[in-house]
């Protein structure tokens, strides 16, 4: 039985060491991974959702594109329509992207001590389905930010503490 060596393939002994050294440059361990974004590294014990704030501007944009507000609608009807969008926008995005389809949860607004707001949830750390607990990939997050027409720092989702609704 013969053993295989570099010379059995027509290579000089030094060629094999050069080959081994050049292959070492392309191993998965040396390929740099993209840096993790802040929202990918945070984990919370209490109930938090990762998402984008559902602003009135986003709700109005979806109203114009998907469900237009009737001309001459009263302020009360406009407000009611925007409230309905808290359920509609997450539903539209959930069908288009792999994110939870849940009504926009009520969360504590980070910029105000006692304020609250609704968010478009991308992940929920207490979700009953394991797949909704993990944040989507950065590519999906960027696609959703594009869909929502977000700019600047608004393009990065944040972890929001959910308001206890018990």
VENHU-V149438 format. One record per residue. N is the residue number from 1. RES is the residue in three letters. PSI is psi in whole degrees, -180 to 180 (NA if undefined). OMEGA is omega as a letter, one per 30 degrees, with the letter a starting at -180 (NA if undefined). D_LAST is the distance of its C-alpha to the last C-alpha in Angstrom with 1 decimal. Layout:
N&RES&PSI&OMEGA&D_LAST + N&RES&PSI&OMEGA&D_LAST
This chain:
1&UNK&131&a&75.0 + 2&UNK&149&l&74.7 + 3&UNK&150&l&71.8 + 4&UNK&138&l&70.3 + 5&UNK&168&l&70.9 + 6&UNK&-33&a&70.9 + 7&UNK&-25&l&74.6 + 8&UNK&-15&l&74.3 + 9&UNK&11&l&72.5 + 10&UNK&19&l&75.2 + 11&UNK&144&l&73.3 + 12&UNK&157&a&74.8 + 13&UNK&-35&a&73.0 + 14&UNK&-27&l&72.0 + 15&UNK&-39&a&70.4 + 16&UNK&-40&a&67.8 + 17&UNK&-35&l&66.7 + 18&UNK&-43&l&66.4 + 19&UNK&-46&l&64.4 + 20&UNK&-41&a&62.0 + 21&UNK&-38&a&61.6 + 22&UNK&-34&l&60.9 + 23&UNK&-29&a&58.3 + 24&UNK&-26&l&56.5 + 25&UNK&-15&a&55.7 + 26&UNK&19&l&53.7 + 27&UNK&153&l&51.5 + 28&UNK&-28&a&47.7 + 29&UNK&-23&a&47.4 + 30&UNK&-7&l&49.3 + 31&UNK&120&a&47.6 + 32&UNK&134&l&45.3 + 33&UNK&149&l&41.7 + 34&UNK&146&a&40.1 + 35&UNK&145&l&38.1 + 36&UNK&144&l&34.3 + 37&UNK&156&a&32.3 + 38&UNK&-41&a&29.8 + 39&UNK&-17&l&26.7 + 40&UNK&-19&a&28.2 + 41&UNK&-14&a&28.4 + 42&UNK&137&l&25.1 + 43&UNK&140&a&22.6 + 44&UNK&146&l&19.3 + 45&UNK&-39&l&17.5 + 46&UNK&172&a&14.1 + 47&UNK&116&l&12.4 + 48&UNK&152&l&15.1 + 49&UNK&144&l&16.7 + 50&UNK&130&a&20.4 + 51&UNK&-174&l&21.6 + 52&UNK&140&l&23.4 + 53&UNK&133&l&22.2 + 54&UNK&91&a&22.4 + 55&UNK&165&l&24.8 + 56&UNK&-35&l&26.4 + 57&UNK&-42&l&29.6 + 58&UNK&-46&l&28.2 + 59&UNK&-44&l&26.7 + 60&UNK&-39&l&30.1 + 61&UNK&-43&l&32.1 + 62&UNK&-33&l&30.3 + 63&UNK&-45&a&30.8 + 64&UNK&-39&a&34.5 + 65&UNK&-40&a&34.9 + 66&UNK&-47&a&32.8 + 67&UNK&81&a&32.0 + 68&UNK&142&l&34.2 + 69&UNK&133&a&33.3 + 70&UNK&145&l&36.0 + 71&UNK&138&l&38.8 + 72&UNK&17&l&38.5 + 73&UNK&144&l&34.9 + 74&UNK&161&l&33.5 + 75&UNK&-37&l&31.1 + 76&UNK&-43&l&28.4 + 77&UNK&-37&l&29.0 + 78&UNK&-46&l&29.1 + 79&UNK&-42&l&25.7 + 80&UNK&-40&l&24.3 + 81&UNK&-44&l&26.1 + 82&UNK&-35&l&24.7 + 83&UNK&-41&l&21.1 + 84&UNK&-34&a&22.0 + 85&UNK&-20&l&23.3 + 86&UNK&-26&l&19.9 + 87&UNK&-36&a&19.8 + 88&UNK&-47&a&23.6 + 89&UNK&-50&l&24.4 + 90&UNK&-34&l&22.2 + 91&UNK&-45&l&23.5 + 92&UNK&-47&a&27.1 + 93&UNK&-37&l&26.8 + 94&UNK&-31&l&25.2 + 95&UNK&-26&a&28.2 + 96&UNK&-34&a&30.6 + 97&UNK&164&l&29.5 + 98&UNK&71&l&27.8 + 99&UNK&160&a&24.3 + 100&UNK&140&l&21.0 + 101&UNK&87&l&20.7 + 102&UNK&147&l&17.2 + 103&UNK&147&a&16.3 + 104&UNK&114&a&16.5 + 105&UNK&150&l&13.3 + 106&UNK&126&a&12.4 + 107&UNK&164&l&13.6 + 108&UNK&132&l&15.2 + 109&UNK&120&a&18.8 + 110&UNK&-30&a&21.1 + 111&UNK&-13&a&23.9 + 112&UNK&136&a&22.2 + 113&UNK&-40&a&20.6 + 114&UNK&8&a&18.1 + 115&UNK&157&l&18.4 + 116&UNK&155&l&16.1 + 117&UNK&171&l&17.4 + 118&UNK&149&l&17.0 + 119&UNK&156&l&18.7 + 120&UNK&109&a&20.6 + 121&UNK&130&l&19.3 + 122&UNK&-25&l&22.2 + 123&UNK&150&a&20.4 + 124&UNK&114&a&16.9 + 125&UNK&-10&l&17.1 + 126&UNK&17&a&14.3 + 127&UNK&143&l&15.7 + 128&UNK&-28&l&16.5 + 129&UNK&125&a&20.1 + 130&UNK&-38&a&22.0 + 131&UNK&-25&a&24.1 + 132&UNK&-6&l&21.2 + 133&UNK&-26&a&20.5 + 134&UNK&135&l&24.0 + 135&UNK&149&l&25.1 + 136&UNK&170&l&27.8 + 137&UNK&157&l&31.3 + 138&UNK&-33&l&32.6 + 139&UNK&-43&l&34.8 + 140&UNK&-41&l&31.9 + 141&UNK&-43&l&30.0 + 142&UNK&-38&l&33.3 + 143&UNK&-41&l&33.7 + 144&UNK&-42&l&30.3 + 145&UNK&-39&l&31.2 + 146&UNK&-46&l&34.4 + 147&UNK&-40&a&32.8 + 148&UNK&-4&a&30.6 + 149&UNK&44&l&33.8 + 150&UNK&150&a&32.4 + 151&UNK&152&l&34.9 + 152&UNK&-136&a&35.3 + 153&UNK&-20&l&32.4 + 154&UNK&-18&a&29.9 + 155&UNK&-16&l&31.1 + 156&UNK&121&l&29.4 + 157&UNK&163&a&25.7 + 158&UNK&159&l&23.4 + 159&UNK&127&l&20.5 + 160&UNK&139&l&17.5 + 161&UNK&126&a&14.5 + 162&UNK&146&l&11.3 + 163&UNK&133&l&9.1 + 164&UNK&117&a&5.8 + 165&UNK&24&l&3.8 + 166&UNK&NA&NA&0.0
